[in-house]
């Protein structure tokens, strides 16, 4: 979850800013598959998150259909909360990253 109601979200050259502060996101992967357009994916906004909605982004940004494409998510559609990492693979080798399994989400 990147933005809550009233937050101003902007994506410029793959860098996400919330309320004009760039986020430091070492967990984000930029794999750049050719199946999705880079326009909205890499540059968006600014967008103000409406009341009773949330702006969400996937950590694998080039393969995530998230609020950049679907818009803010209504709070009624949010059913749970991520608590731990169930499965993680190395993007280069596609092998499991055993050290990340069952770790808490930060």
C-alpha positions in Angstrom: 0.0 0.0 0.0 1.5 3.3 -1.1 -1.1 5.9 -0.5 -4.0 6.5 1.8 -6.9 9.0 1.3 -5.6 12.5 0.6 -2.1 11.4 -0.3 -0.7 12.8 -3.6 1.0 10.0 -5.6 3.4 10.6 -8.5 5.6 8.2 -10.5 8.4 9.7 -12.5 11.0 7.5 -14.3 10.1 4.6 -12.0 10.5 6.6 -8.8 7.4 6.8 -6.6 6.8 10.0 -4.6 4.1 10.3 -1.9 3.3 13.9 -1.0 6.4 15.1 -2.9 8.8 12.8 -1.0 10.5 10.1 -3.1 10.3 6.6 -1.6 13.4 4.5 -1.0 12.3 1.0 -2.2 15.2 -1.5 -2.3 12.7 -4.3 -2.5 11.3 -3.2 -5.9 12.2 -5.2 -9.0 12.5 -3.6 -12.4 12.5 -6.5 -14.9 11.0 -4.6 -17.8 9.1 -7.3 -19.7 7.9 -6.1 -23.2 4.3 -7.2 -22.5 3.3 -3.9 -20.7 3.6 -0.3 -21.8 6.1 1.8 -19.9 4.2 5.0 -20.2 1.7 4.7 -17.3 3.9 2.1 -15.6 6.9 4.4 -15.3 5.3 7.8 -15.2 2.0 8.7 -13.6 0.3 11.6 -11.9 0.3 13.4 -9.7 -2.9 11.6 -8.5 -4.7 12.5 -5.2 -6.1 9.4 -3.5 -9.9 9.9 -3.1 -11.7 9.3 0.2 -12.3 5.7 1.2 -9.7 4.4 -1.3 -6.1 3.3 -1.2 -3.3 3.4 -3.9 -1.5 0.1 -4.1 1.6 -0.9 -6.1 3.2 -4.3 -6.5 6.8 -4.8 -5.6 7.5 -6.3 -9.0 6.5 -3.1 -10.7 6.8 -4.2 -14.4 4.6 -7.2 -13.9 2.0 -5.8 -11.5 -1.5 -4.7 -12.5 -2.0 -2.3 -9.7 -3.4 1.2 -9.0 -1.4 2.6 -11.9 -3.7 0.6 -14.2 -6.8 -0.1 -12.1 -7.0 3.2 -10.1 -7.3 3.5 -6.3 -8.9 0.5 -4.6 -12.0 0.9 -2.5 -11.6 0.0 1.2 -14.5 -2.4 0.8 -12.3 -4.5 -1.6 -9.4 -4.8 0.8 -10.0 -8.1 2.7 -6.8 -8.8 4.5 -3.3 -7.7 5.4 0.0 -9.2 4.3 1.9 -10.4 7.3 4.7 -12.5 6.0 6.5 -13.6 2.8 5.1 -16.9 1.6 7.3 -17.4 -1.4 10.1 -15.6 -3.0 12.3 -16.3 -6.1 15.4 -14.8 -7.4 14.4 -12.8 -10.6 17.6 -13.8 -12.5 17.8 -17.5 -11.7 14.1 -18.1 -10.8 15.4 -20.2 -7.8 13.8 -19.9 -4.3 15.2 -17.3 -2.0 15.0 -19.5 1.1 16.2 -16.8 3.5 13.1 -14.7 2.7 10.5 -17.3 3.3 8.2 -16.7 6.3 9.9 -13.4 7.0 7.6 -10.6 8.2 6.5 -8.0 5.6 8.0 -4.6 6.4 
